[in-house]
Amino acid sequence: MLRCEDVIDHTLSLFQELASGYMTGKLLLKLESTKFIIANHSRENFPFLEEYRCVRSRTNFYYILGCLVFMEDGPVKFRSFMEPLLQVAVNLEASADAAFRTDVVKYAFTGLMRDLRGIAMATNSRRTYGLLFDWLYPSRMPLLLRAISLLTDEPEVTTPLLKFMSEFVLNKAQRLTFDSSSPNGILLFREISKLIVAYGSRILLLPNGTNIYRSKYKGIWISLTVLSRALCGNYVNFGVFELYGDRALADALDISLKMTLSIPLSDILTFKKLSKAYYGYMEVLFNNHITINSVLNLDTSTFVHIVTSLESGLKGLDTGISTQCASAIDSLAAFYFNNITAGDNPPSPAALNLARHIGELPSLFPQILKSLFEIIIFEDAGNQWSLSRPILSLIMISEQMFSDLRAQILASQPLDQQQRLSQCFDKLMTDVTRSLEPKNRDRFTQNLTTFRHDFRAK
């Protein structure tokens, strides 16, 4: 019976429901059976932990135990609870490199990653996250780096590892809040960078398997998710890396871009999870790191490929992805406007690179603006507010670009409608000044809503 997946899943579901309530959780902690489980969560007592068919249940099991353990204060109880996992980690660390290829070691490691992911999911405060962080860093991090370096070509190992890191670096409920004098945020990102670089530099060299999604794409999209969550977690001062000549940020950005560029755009658009991770990463990159990211340092053809992929995402059916693409394009266009079009100071190297790219392909911004207007006018997009942001930024870059697009759209309409539609365009810029201040943006968004309604009116 213990080996029946359905029984285990239903039992864990009931256990989780009881543990998730504050009062029921407290009552559970008073039961002798619960105390026994927390103190003896070994494979000997829970045989399903040995069953490969039940590996997914391990994460849920340790999530429930973590929730119960964290209901009570005290690092002593936490360390006692983690003792069996510590023993697993110590045994793995003592294993020779060749042993990591054996099924026994691989299963032990992936089990540890699934268990730790469940515990990480249960940390929902600064205190509880700190307990797990102190247990893991710095002692256990070399084991993770060693495993991902030795077993890059084994997705059954790398996927649980990367999914654990994806949860561990997620700053939900502000649990990753370190003291102002603590270097832990920077130290954590350095470890993330090591893992991403080790995985990315090796996965790119591997030949494509018969199932390329399983062998490569899945690991790449989880890696992008890890990096995205770390980049926007607000627990790292990224300026420190450049200031002290630390390559952690630059190397992580560089290898992540190489991984994304290794995937054909058609495949990115085909696989849903890959698509979401890719565009989520691009949004973070353009919004938070445009002045230091490697995108503007790329050659023009590669830069255009990335921006064109954003335009493709705009036209997709997924509203979330369309919104992320609009946000990324808005950041790029706003950067151009603020630093080149309206910039008073000498442009930065990043701004000069962007100007060079646009100079070599002047049709890039007009094409994107055209696509945005076509979506607003002819489609029933559910994210018009998000789409309005890059439209204004692009219009601010060049009045001539907007005038040319206006003439192009009017020429495509019936003659008897052109005068009315021309008036719609006139009203679009009413009371809109040449700036990207929040009030001006809001005014333009309101005008754009009216413009869309009037333009579509018969």
C-alpha positions in Angstrom: 0.0 0.0 0.0 2.9 2.3 0.8 4.0 2.1 -2.9 0.6 3.2 -4.3 1.1 6.7 -5.7 -2.6 7.6 -5.4 -2.7 6.7 -1.7 0.5 8.7 -1.1 -0.8 11.7 -3.0 -4.2 11.8 -1.2 -2.5 11.3 2.1 -0.1 14.1 1.5 -2.9 16.3 0.3 -4.8 15.8 3.5 -1.7 16.3 5.6 -1.0 19.5 3.8 -4.5 20.8 4.3 -4.2 20.2 8.0 -0.7 21.7 8.3 -1.6 24.8 6.3 -4.0 26.1 8.9 -2.5 27.9 11.9 -4.6 26.3 14.6 -4.7 22.9 13.0 -0.9 23.1 12.4 -0.4 23.9 16.1 -2.6 20.9 17.0 -0.6 18.6 14.7 2.6 19.6 16.4 1.3 18.4 19.7 0.6 14.9 18.4 3.2 12.2 19.1 2.9 10.9 15.5 3.7 14.3 14.1 6.7 14.6 16.4 7.9 11.2 15.3 7.6 12.2 11.6 9.6 15.4 12.1 12.3 13.6 14.0 12.4 10.5 11.8 11.8 11.4 8.2 14.1 8.8 6.8 13.7 6.3 4.0 13.5 3.5 6.5 10.3 5.0 8.0 8.9 6.3 4.7 9.6 3.8 2.0 8.0 5.9 -0.7 11.0 8.2 -0.6 12.9 5.3 -2.2 10.4 4.9 -5.0 11.3 6.6 -8.3 7.6 6.8 -9.2 7.0 9.0 -6.2 9.8 11.5 -6.6 7.4 14.4 -7.1 5.8 13.6 -3.8 9.1 14.2 -2.0 8.9 17.9 -2.6 5.4 18.1 -1.2 6.3 15.9 1.8 9.1 18.2 2.8 7.1 21.3 2.1 4.6 20.1 4.7 7.3 19.2 7.2 9.0 22.5 6.6 5.7 24.4 7.3 5.3 22.5 10.6 8.9 23.0 11.7 8.8 26.7 10.9 5.8 27.2 13.1 8.1 27.0 16.1 11.0 29.3 16.7 14.5 28.0 17.2 17.5 27.1 15.1 18.2 24.1 17.3 15.0 22.4 16.2 15.7 23.2 12.6 19.2 21.8 12.7 17.9 18.7 14.3 15.3 18.3 11.6 17.9 18.8 8.9 20.3 16.2 10.3 19.2 13.3 7.9 19.6 15.6 4.9 22.9 16.8 6.2 24.1 13.2 6.3 23.0 12.7 2.7 24.9 15.8 1.6 28.1 14.8 3.5 28.0 11.3 1.9 27.6 12.9 -1.5 30.5 15.3 -0.9 32.7 12.3 0.0 31.8 10.5 -3.2 34.4 10.4 -6.0 33.6 12.3 -9.3 33.2 9.0 -11.1 30.6 7.9 -8.6 28.3 10.7 -9.6 27.5 8.8 -12.8 26.1 5.9 -10.8 22.4 5.6 -10.3 22.7 5.4 -6.5 24.5 8.7 -6.3 22.3 10.4 -8.9 19.1 9.3 -7.1 20.5 10.4 -3.7 21.4 13.9 -5.1 18.2 14.5 -7.0 16.2 13.4 -3.9 18.2 15.9 -1.8 17.4 18.6 -4.3 13.7 17.8 -4.3 13.6 17.7 -0.5 15.4 21.0 -0.2 13.1 22.6 -2.7 10.1 21.6 -0.6 11.7 23.1 2.5 12.6 26.3 0.6 9.0 26.6 -0.5 8.0 26.5 3.2 10.2 29.5 4.1 7.9 32.5 4.0 9.7 35.0 6.3 13.1 36.5 6.8 13.7 34.3 9.8 12.8 31.0 8.3 14.7 31.7 5.1 17.7 32.7 7.1 17.8 29.3 8.8 17.9 27.5 5.4 20.4 30.0 3.9 22.8 29.5 6.8 22.5 25.7 6.5 23.2 25.8 2.8 25.8 28.6 2.5 28.7 28.3 2.2 29.1 24.6 3.2 26.8 22.9 0.7 27.2 25.2 -2.3 30.3 23.4 -3.7 28.3 20.2 -3.9 25.7 21.8 -6.2 28.4 23.3 -8.4 30.2 20.0 -8.6 27.0 18.1 -9.5 25.9 20.5 -12.3 29.4 20.5 -13.7 29.8 16.7 -13.8 26.2 15.9 -14.9 25.3 18.7 -17.3 24.1 16.1 -19.8 21.8 14.4 -17.3 18.6 16.4 -17.2 17.1 14.1 -14.6 19.8 15.6 -12.2 20.1 19.2 -13.5 16.4 19.8 -13.6 15.7 19.2 -9.8 18.9 21.2 -9.0 17.9 24.2 -11.1 14.3 24.1 -9.9 15.5 24.1 -6.3 17.7 27.2 -7.1 14.7 28.8 -8.8 12.8 28.5 -5.6 15.7 29.4 -3.3 16.4 32.8 -5.1 12.8 33.8 -5.3 12.2 36.8 -3.0 8.6 36.1 -2.1 7.1 37.8 0.9 10.4 39.7 1.2 12.0 36.7 2.8 15.4 37.6 1.2 16.0 40.7 3.3 19.5 40.8 4.7 20.9 43.4 7.1 22.3 46.5 5.5 25.8 45.5 6.5 25.4 41.9 5.3 27.1 40.7 2.1 24.8 37.7 1.8 22.8 39.1 -1.1 26.0 39.6 -3.2 27.4 36.2 -2.0 24.2 34.4 -3.0 24.3 36.0 -6.5 27.9 35.0 -7.0 26.9 31.4 -6.3 24.0 31.7 -8.7 26.4 33.0 -11.3 28.8 30.1 -10.8 26.0 27.6 -11.3 24.5 29.3 -14.4 27.9 29.7 -16.0 28.9 26.1 -15.3 25.7 24.8 -16.7 25.4 27.2 -19.7 29.0 26.9 -20.9 28.6 23.1 -20.9 25.1 22.7 -22.2 26.0 24.8 -25.3 28.7 22.3 -26.2 26.5 19.3 -26.1 25.0 17.9 -29.3 21.2 18.2 -29.7 19.5 15.0 -28.7 16.4 13.4 -30.2 14.3 15.2 -27.6 15.9 18.7 -27.6 13.3 20.1 -25.2 14.2 17.6 -22.5 17.9 17.6 -23.2 18.5 21.3 -23.5 15.6 23.7 -23.6 14.1 22.7 -20.3 17.4 23.3 -18.4 17.9 26.6 -20.3 14.4 28.0 -19.4 14.8 27.1 -15.8 18.3 28.7 -15.8 16.7 31.9 -17.2 14.1 31.8 -14.5 16.7 31.5 -11.8 18.6 34.4 -13.2 15.5 36.5 -13.7 14.4 36.0 -10.2 17.8 36.9 -8.9 18.1 40.0 -11.0 14.8 41.5 -9.9 14.9 40.3 -6.3 16.1 43.6 -4.8 18.6 41.9 -2.5 21.8 42.6 -4.6 23.6 45.9 -5.2 24.8 45.0 -8.7 27.0 48.1 -8.9 29.4 46.4 -6.5 30.5 43.9 -9.2 31.7 46.5 -11.7 33.1 48.6 -8.9 35.4 45.9 -7.6 36.1 44.2 -11.0 34.0 41.1 -10.1 32.8 39.2 -13.2 29.9 37.5 -11.6 27.2 39.7 -13.1 28.8 40.1 -16.5 29.5 36.4 -16.9 26.0 35.4 -15.9 24.5 37.8 -18.4 26.9 36.8 -21.1 26.2 33.0 -20.8 22.5 33.6 -20.5 22.4 35.5 -23.7 24.4 32.8 -25.5 21.9 30.2 -24.3 18.9 32.3 -25.6 20.7 32.9 -28.9 21.3 29.2 -29.4 17.6 28.6 -29.6 15.7 29.4 -32.9 13.0 31.9 -32.4 10.5 29.4 -33.9 11.3 27.0 -31.0 11.0 29.8 -28.4 7.5 30.6 -29.7 6.5 26.9 -29.9 7.3 25.8 -26.3 5.1 27.6 -23.9 7.3 27.4 -20.7 10.4 28.3 -22.7 8.6 31.2 -24.2 7.5 32.5 -20.8 11.0 32.2 -19.3 12.6 33.8 -22.3 10.4 36.9 -22.4 10.4 37.2 -18.6 14.2 37.3 -18.7 14.2 39.8 -21.5 11.8 42.1 -19.6 14.1 42.0 -16.5 17.2 42.5 -18.6 15.8 45.6 -20.4 14.0 47.1 -17.4 16.7 46.7 -14.7 20.0 46.2 -16.5 20.0 48.0 -19.8 22.9 50.2 -19.0 25.2 47.3 -18.0 23.8 44.4 -19.9 25.5 42.7 -22.8 22.6 43.3 -25.2 23.8 46.7 -26.3 27.3 45.5 -26.7 26.3 42.8 -29.2 26.7 43.2 -33.0 23.9 44.8 -34.7 22.4 41.7 -36.4 22.2 39.9 -33.0 20.8 43.0 -31.3 18.1 43.3 -34.1 17.3 39.5 -33.7 16.6 40.1 -30.0 14.5 43.2 -30.5 12.6 41.5 -33.4 11.9 38.6 -31.0 10.2 41.1 -28.7 8.1 42.3 -31.6 7.1 38.7 -32.3 6.1 38.3 -28.7 3.9 41.4 -29.0 1.9 39.7 -31.7 1.4 36.5 -29.8 -1.8 35.3 -28.2 -0.4 35.2 -24.7 -1.3 38.5 -23.0 1.3 38.0 -20.3 4.1 37.6 -22.8 2.8 40.6 -24.9 2.9 42.7 -21.7 6.4 41.7 -21.0 7.5 42.5 -24.5 5.8 45.9 -24.3 7.6 46.6 -21.1 11.0 45.6 -22.5 10.5 47.7 -25.7 9.3 50.7 -23.6 12.5 50.5 -21.5 14.6 50.4 -24.7 12.8 53.3 -26.4 12.8 55.4 -23.2 16.5 54.8 -22.8 17.0 56.0 -26.4 14.8 59.1 -25.8 16.4 60.1 -22.5 20.0 59.5 -23.5 20.1 60.3 -27.2 17.0 62.3 -28.4 16.7 64.5 -25.3 20.0 63.8 -23.6 22.0 67.0 -22.6 25.1 65.2 -21.4 27.5 63.3 -23.6 26.0 59.9 -24.3 27.3 56.9 -22.4 29.0 54.0 -24.2 25.7 52.0 -23.9 23.8 54.9 -25.5 26.4 55.1 -28.3 26.0 51.4 -29.0 22.3 51.7 -29.2 22.5 54.7 -31.5 24.9 52.7 -33.7 22.5 49.8 -33.9 19.5 52.0 -34.8 21.7 53.9 -37.3 22.5 50.7 -39.1 18.8 49.7 -39.2 16.6 52.8 -39.0 13.5 50.9 -39.9 13.6 48.9 -36.6 11.7 51.4 -34.3 9.2 52.4 -37.1 8.3 48.7 -37.7 7.7 48.1 -34.0 5.6 51.3 -33.7 3.5 50.1 -36.7 2.9 46.7 -35.1 1.8 48.3 -31.8 -0.7 50.6 -33.6 -2.0 47.7 -35.6 -2.6 45.7 -32.4 -4.3 48.7 -30.7 -6.5 49.5 -33.7 -7.4 46.2 -35.2 -7.2 43.7 -32.3 -9.1 43.3 -29.0 -6.0 43.2 -26.8 -6.6 42.9 -23.1 -3.5 44.8 -22.2 -4.0 48.2 -23.9 -2.5 50.1 -20.9 0.7 48.1 -21.2 0.9 48.6 -25.0 0.4 52.3 -24.7 3.6 52.8 -22.8 6.1 51.8 -25.6 3.9 53.7 -28.2 4.5 57.0 -26.4 8.2 56.3 -25.9 8.6 55.5 -29.6 6.6 58.6 -30.7 8.8 60.8 -28.4 12.0 59.5 -30.2 11.0 60.9 -33.6 8.0 63.1 -34.6 8.8 62.3 -38.2 8.5 58.5 -37.5 5.0 59.1 -36.1 4.0 61.4 -39.0 5.1 58.8 -41.6 3.2 56.0 -39.8 0.1 58.2 -39.5 0.2 58.8 -43.3 0.8 55.1 -43.9 -2.2 54.1 -41.8 -4.5 56.7 -43.3 -3.5 55.7 -46.8 -4.6 52.1 -46.1 -8.1 53.2 -45.1 -11.1 54.0 -47.4 -11.1 57.6 -48.9 -14.4 58.5 -47.3 -13.0 57.6 -43.8 -9.6 59.4 -44.0 -10.7 62.8 -42.9 -12.4 61.4 -39.8 -9.5 59.2 -39.0 -7.1 62.1 -39.4 -9.0 64.0 -36.7 -8.6 60.9 -34.5 -4.9 61.2 -34.9 -5.0 64.9 -34.1 -6.8 64.2 -30.8 -4.3 61.5 -29.9 -1.6 64.0 -29.0 -3.9 66.6 -27.3 -2.3 68.0 -24.2 0.6 65.4 -24.5 4.0 67.1 -24.0 7.4 65.9 -25.1 8.3 64.0 -22.0 8.0 60.6 -20.4 6.8 61.8 -17.0 4.1 59.6 -15.4 1.4 62.2 -15.7 2.1 62.6 -19.4 2.1 58.9 -19.9 -1.3 58.6 -18.2 -2.7 61.4 -20.3 -1.5 59.7 -23.5 -3.0 56.4 -22.4 -6.4 58.0 -21.9 -6.1 59.7 -25.3 -5.2 56.3 -26.9 -8.2 54.7 -25.4 -10.4 57.4 -26.9 -8.5 57.2 -30.2 -9.1 53.4 -30.5 -12.8 53.8 -29.8 -13.2 56.7 -32.3 -11.0 55.0 -35.0 -13.0 51.8 -34.9 -16.4 53.6 -34.9 -18.4 53.2 -38.1 
